[in-house]
Amino acid sequence: MKDKIVMIISEVANLQGDILNIPNLISARYLDSFTTLMLINSLEMEFGIQFDFGDDLIENLDSVDRIEALIKGHLAI
């Protein structure tokens, strides 16, 4: 799952390198507001889930590990 998340981030944000180990994708401004919305849409489409815009969504999109946990939580519902 992490490889798929990294691929999506790379495509959406045009990032290269060790995306897996970037601890602060949004707060360090690797992703701006537009690319964050694109990331949300791409993740929802890829994994067949729907995120709620509450529940600290942006905070949970700040690293690959947090994104993976967020997706797993939605898939478990």
SULNORPE-V539934 format. One record per residue. PSI is psi as a letter, one per 40 degrees, with the letter a starting at -180 (* if undefined). Layout:
BEGIN
psi=(PSI:PSI)
END
This chain:
BEGIN
psi=(d:d:d:d:d:d:d:d:d:d:d:d:e:f:i:i:a:g:d:d:e:h:e:g:d:d:d:e:f:d:h:a:d:d:d:d:d:d:d:d:d:d:d:d:d:d:e:f:i:h:i:h:e:a:f:f:d:d:d:e:e:e:i:d:d:d:d:d:d:d:d:d:d:d:d:e:*)
END
